[in-house]
Every structure is written in C-alpha cells, then in structure tokens.
C-alpha cells in the first residue's frame, strides 16, 4: 500500500486506487487535447465484485472493468416519479454540454428524473431535434 498510495495508512482510500475511466474508442488515435474532450474520468469507485454496486477491476491498475453504467428505477404507481442515470451523459457528441454531464451524478449514486407523461416531458424539454429525411433526386 505504501508503494500504491503513500506511507501514511491514515490517508489510504480504496477510491484512490479503484477508479472508473470511460475511454472513447478513438482515444488512442487522437491528439491529447481531443483525448481530454472525449475521455471521461478517472472517477473514484467504491465496491468490488462482491458488493451491491458491483464493480470489478483489473488487478494491474485497479481500473473498473465491469460495473453498472446505466441504472433505472421505475415507479409503476407514478411513472413520472421514475429515476435513471447513464454514464457519461445524454449525448454522444463531445461538443455537447450533455456529453459528460451525468458523470458526477453517476459517480455519487444520484439520478435524474425519467419522465414519461407528455406533459412532464414537454415541461422539461430543453431542445427538440427534428430528423427530416432528404428528398432524393429522380
């Protein structure tokens, strides 16, 4: 442990070793600035393969190899009271503010409202993206 962290055992913490790191598939082929935009983490992790919030790791670097990236809690009595979380965010576009916005919530075991009714969804809607097919030329 002294080699992995520091000599003082009072400061040792599992999360300083065990971490989650979301590495983008293109991370190895882009420059450092782009890599910082597309990779997310490291995020300290609790748990192990034997805990409720299962989190397996590689013994060589303690990086999480298996764990819940999506969690959903459905309230069947009140669908608009359902909750969810997704890592790292709600967008796959690294330029979007929603690319990594859920990582801190996920890290702390928190959720966002998973709304179902049209009224609740419309009230919470931030942006509407319309996908319109292009017309083909004859």
HELIX and SHEET records of a PDB file:
HELIX    1   1 UNK A    9  UNK A   11  5                                   3    
HELIX    2   2 UNK A   14  UNK A   17  1                                   4    
HELIX    3   3 UNK A   27  UNK A   29  5                                   3    
HELIX    4   4 UNK A   32  UNK A   38  1                                   7    
HELIX    5   5 UNK A   79  UNK A   81  5                                   3    
HELIX    6   6 UNK A  103  UNK A  107  1                                   5    
HELIX    7   7 UNK A  118  UNK A  124  1                                   7    
SHEET    1   A 2 UNK A  19  UNK A  22  0                                        
SHEET    2   A 2 UNK A  40  UNK A  44 -1                                        
SHEET    1   B 2 UNK A  55  UNK A  57  0                                        
SHEET    2   B 2 UNK A  64  UNK A  67 -1                                        
SHEET    1   C 3 UNK A  70  UNK A  73  0                                        
SHEET    2   C 3 UNK A  83  UNK A  86 -1                                        
SHEET    3   C 3 UNK A 112  UNK A 113 -1                                        
END                                                                             
